[in-house]
Amino acid sequence: MLYSTYQLQRRLVRPVRATSGLTARALHALPSPAASLPAVRHLRAACDIVTRARPTHYRPEWGIDAVQVGDQMVEVTPQPVMTTPFASLLHFAKPTVEGQPRVLLVGPMSGHFTTLLRPTIRTMLSGHDVHVLDWHNARDIPVEHGPFGLDEYIEHVMQALRHLGPDTHVVAVCQPAVPVLAAVALLAAADDAAQPESLTLIAGPVDTRVNPGRVNALAEKRPLSFFERWVVDTVPARYAGAGRRVYPGVVQLAAFMSMNPKRHLSAHYGLFRDLAAGNTAKAATTRAFYDEYGAVMDVPAEFYLETLRRIFMEHHLPTGQFTWRGQHVDPSAITRTALLTVEGANDDMCTPGQTYAAHGLCTGIPADRKQHHLQEGVGHYGVFSGSRWEAEIYPVIRAFIAAHRRESSPLAS
């Protein structure tokens, strides 16, 4: 039903978008001074916005070809080093750079592609050897590859850490805080050599009972059956994942937009003014954000519903109920891995205190190997992108990783 409604809506607005595109191109082609008339500039700006105001369903390009390392620009090449039907482990290789700490960056599976973390990756590449779990669009994964829930997500994290080997530092951004913490706890309980040297959790819902916000209130307001009935759908026959049950990315996008409608309307009005005034650089920044924000992927229904129930509704990890394939997950088993938590003081999606709760669960980690950073002046996206991320948060993470590199590591020599 959701897919059918969305496809009908796209068909209905397609003529409007096509007409807007033709009008915009015609107005861009006008010679001066007609092109500079206020009415022309305003109509052109409006048509430009309408033409591009739609979700897309394919992962954007990474666009990270080179980064500054020290005093020189070095080439970057994303290379898959491990692939499953549900994800690729990408290495952002810098062939001319050696000796940087190895980092596994794990992003959310929440309706957006991992390219949403492009600013995080670009910044970290300046001082780290970065690997990223790049989640695939469930719409394109055939049903014969089976279900994908929290157990499979945790297994992917453990597989990635085992592939990368010792002396790896893992950074989890937002939603994966719980499954990544669980993966590290399971490795610790097994005394696995793949235990990471440090674990950084950024704005993740470790314990949503702490300082609950609007997202938590929504999760507790309705029974799980409501979400299963109204926001889960079946992939239509025209896609490779036909028959797979998914949480459509367009639904998540609509939910995100509805949380802060005034902010998004204000941003688009600002985009309109910048386009009309010819402030191309500022307009390009806003447009790039919304092009990325509008690139959506479907999430396997099992993962969405299990995350909702076990993390947001029943709080399995902080209440000691969390299991992985029947095995109890105990964060207190972690003793070798250092822990850093990062929160945004203005975060209304994962409110302050929810990530810090990991410290109370990881009782096996010595106090001198734990650290918490509360960043003033940023919301949810500001903790992993933007000026505060680059100037104030990343230096904390960089210093923490540097402080907890294994002395015997060949990379540290």
N, C-alpha and C positions, 0 to 999 in steps of 0.2 A: 504493500500500500504506500509506504513512504517513497519507494523508488518510483512508483507510477505517478504519484502526485508531483514529485520533483521533476520528472521527465515532462509531464504535462505543462508545468510552470515554465520550463525552459523553452518548450515549443511555442507557448503563448507569447513570451517576451522576445523571442528570436527576431521577429520583424522589427520591433522597436530598436533592438541593439544594432541590427543591420542598417537601419535608416540612420541611426545616430552615427555609426561609423562612416557612412558615406557623406553625411553632412559635415562631420569633423574634417574629413580629408579635403572636401571642397573648400571649407573655410581656411584650412591651413595653406591651400594653394592660392588664395587671394593675394593679389599684389598690394603693396603699400600705395596710398595711405588707407585703403579700405580695410586691410587686415588689422589696422591699429584702432579702429573705431571701437568704443566701449561695448556696444551691443554685439558686435562681431566677436570680440574677445570673450565676452560672457557666454554667448551661445556655444562657441567652440569649446570652452572649458567644460560646460555642462554636457556636451555631446561626448567629449573624451571620457568623462567619468562614467556615463551611462554605458558606453561601449565596453568598458573593462569591468563593470560591476557584476561579476559572476564568479562562482567557484570553478576551480579547475581540479582535475583528478589525476594528474601525473606529476611525479616528483620533479621539482625544478632542478636545474643544474646547480652544482655546488658553487661554481664561480670562484673557487680558490685556486688560482694558478701559481701564486707566489706570495710569500710573506717576508716581513722584515725579521731577520735574526741577527741580533747585534747591529753591526754597521753595514750590513749588506742584504740585498733582496735575494732570496733563494727560491728555486723552483719547487712546486708542490704537485704531487700526482696522486689522486685518490685511487687506491688499488684494492680490489676485493681479495682477502686472504682466506676467508672461510665463508661458505654460503650454504644456507638451508632454504627450504621453500618460503620461510617466514622472515628471514633477515639475512643481511650480508654484513660480515665484519670487514670494515674498510680501514685500510692503513693510509693515512695522508702522508705519503712518503716524501722525505726530503733527502735525496741521495747524497747531497754534499754536506749534510750535517750529521754529526755523531755525538754520542755521549749525553743526550738529553734524557730526562726521566720519561719512562714509558707510561702512558696514560690510556685507560679505557674509559671513554665517555659514553654513558648510557642515557638516552633520551626517552621521553614518554611515547607510549602508543595510545594517543588520545585524540585522533582525528586529524593531526597534522603530520606531514613528513618530517623526518629528522633534519631536513635542511632548515627548519625553524631555528636550529641551534648553530646556524652558520656563524653568527657573531661570536659565540662561545668558542667554536672550533678555531676560527681565524685568530682570536686573541691567544688561545692556548698554544697554537702552533709556534708562536715566537719563542717559547721556552721549553716545549715538550714534544715528545714523539707520540703523536696522537692517533689512536684507533677509535673507531666509532661503530656501534651497532646500528645499522641502518635498516629499520623495519620496513617490510614490504606491504603494499596495499592488499588487504584481505580480499577485495573485489577481484583480484587477479590471481588468487591462489586456488587451484582446483581442489575440490572437496576430498579427493582421494588422499591428500596429504594429511588428513585428519584434523582434529580440533586443535585449538591453541588457547590455553588458559594460563592462569598464573603459574602452574607447575611448569609449563613449557617455556614461559618467559624466564623463570628462574634458571631452568636448565640451559637456556641460551647464554645467560650471563656466566654460568659456571664453565660452559664449553669455551667461551671466549677467553676467560681468565686462564684456563688450562692451555689453550692454544698459545697465548702470549707468554705464559710461563712466569717464573718468579720475578720479583722486582717490578711488578706492575702496580700502578696506583689507579684506583677506580673512582670516577666522578659520576654521580647519579643526579640528573636534573629533573626536579618536580616529581611526577607520578611514580617513577621507578624506585623511589627511596625505599619502599618496603620490600619489593622483590629483590633488589640489589643487596639490601641489608640481610635478607634471608639467605641469599646465595653465599655471602661471605660467612655467615654463621654456620651454614652447612659445610663449607670447606674447612672451617675451623674445627668443627666437631669431628671431622674425618681426618684431621691433622694433614690436610692436603697441601702439597708444596705450592699449589697455585694460590694460596691465600695472598691477597694484595698487601702491599706495604702500608698503604693508607686508603681510607674510604672517606670521600667527601660527599655529603648529602646536601643538595641545594633545594630549598623550598619544597620539601616532600612531605606527604601526609602520614607520618609515622604514627601519630596518635591524634585522630581528629576529634577526640573528646576535649582536647585542650583548646580553649579560646575559640569555640566553633564559630564559623562564619557562614555566609550565605550558601556556599556550596554544600557544607555539612548539613545545614537546615533542610535543603532541598532533598538530600539523600535520605534523611530520616523522616521526611514528611509523607512519603509514599512507600507502599510495600514493593518488594522486588518484582512482584508480578505485574505491577503497573508499568515499570520500565521495560520488562520483557515484552509486554503486549504492545506498548505504544511507541517505543523508540528502537526496536529491533526489527529487522526486515530480512528478506531472502534475496540474494543476488540474482538478478534476472538472467535469462538464458543467453543473452548476447555477450556476456563477459566470461572470462576463463574460470572465474570462481562461481559459476552458476550453481545455485542450490545451497551455497554456504550461508549460514545465518550470520549477520553482521550488524554492528552499530554504525550506521552510515555517517561518513565524515561531514556531510552537509548538516546533519542534525546537531553534531557537536559544534560546528561553526555557528549555527543559529543560537545555540545555548551560550557560547562565549560572547557573541555580539549582544545578546539580550541582557547580559550581566552589567554591561556598561554602555547602554545605548547613547547617552549624552556624550560620552567621550568619543565614540565612533562617529556620531553625527558631527561633532565639533571638528574632528580630524578631516572628515570629508568636506566640510565647509571651508576649512583652511586650505585643503587641496584645490578646491574650486577657486578661491581667491588667488592662490599662488599661480595657478595656470592662467587665470585671466590677467594677472599683473605681469606675467612673463618671468616669475621667479622659478626658473626651470630646475635649479639645483635643489631647492627646498621641496618643490613638487615631486621631483624624482625620488627623494628620500621617503616621502609619505607613500607614494605609489609603490615603491619597492617593498615596503612593509606590508601593504595590503595585498599585493600580488602573492607574496609568500603566505600571508595569513589566509588567503582564499584558496590555497592549494591544499586540498583535503584528501584524506585516505580513509577507507573503511576499516573498522576495528573488528576482529573476530568477536562474535557475541559472547563466547565463553569467557574471554578475557575481560570484556566490559562488565558483564554481570557478576563475575567472581570478584573483580576489583571493587565493585559497588557494594557487594554483600560483605566480603571478608575484611575489607579495609575501612570503608566509610560507614557501614551499618553495624557490623558486629565487632569491629576493632580487634581482630584476631591476634595481631602481633603484640600489642601492649597488654592484652589480657591473658597471654600465654596459651592461646588456642591455635596458633598458626602451625600448619603442617605442610610438608612437601612430599607428595606421593606417599602419604601415610606416616612420614617421619616427622617427629616434633622438631620445630625450629626454635632454638634457644640462643638469642643474641649474646647472652652472658658467656657463651663458649668462645667468643672472640677475645683473644688475648694478645696476638701478635700484630694486629692491624690497628694503626692509629686512626682516630675519628675526628673529622671536622664537620660541623654543621653550619649552614649559612641560611639566613632568613632575611626577608625584606620587611622593614618596619611598617610599610604601607600595603603589604600584600593582603588582598581581600579574597584570594583564591585558596592560598595555603597560609593561614594566619600565623603570626609569630607564636612560638611555643610548640607547634605541632611537629616541627622537625627537630627542635632541641630535645624533645622527648626521647630521642635515640640514646642520649647520654644516660638516662635512667635505666634503659634496658641493657646497655652494654657494660655491665658491672665488672666484667673481666678485664677491661682495658684500663691500665693505670691512669690516674688523673693527669699526669704530666704528658700523656699521649692523647689527650682529648682537648678540643678547642671549639669554641662557638663564636660566630661572628654575626651580629645583628646590624644590618646596613640601614642607616637612616636615609629617608628620602626616596626610597624605591618601592615599587609595587612588584607584582609577580614577575613580569617580564624584565624588569630592571635588574633582577638578581643574576641574569645570565646574558644580558645584552645592554648596549648603551654606554654612556660616558662613565657612570658610576661603576658599572661592571669592569670596565677597562682600567679605570684609575684607582679604584678602592677595593673592589672585591677580588679581582684576579690576583693582585699582589699578595693578598692574604693566602689564597690557595697555593700560589707559587712558592711562598715561603714555607707553608706547611708541608708541602710535598718535599721540598729541599731538606727540611729538617728531619724527615723520616725516610730518607733513602737508606737502603741497606749499605753499610760501610763496605761490605765485601763484594758488592755488586761491581762487575766490570764496567758498567755504565757510569759508576760514580768515580772512577779513577781518572 
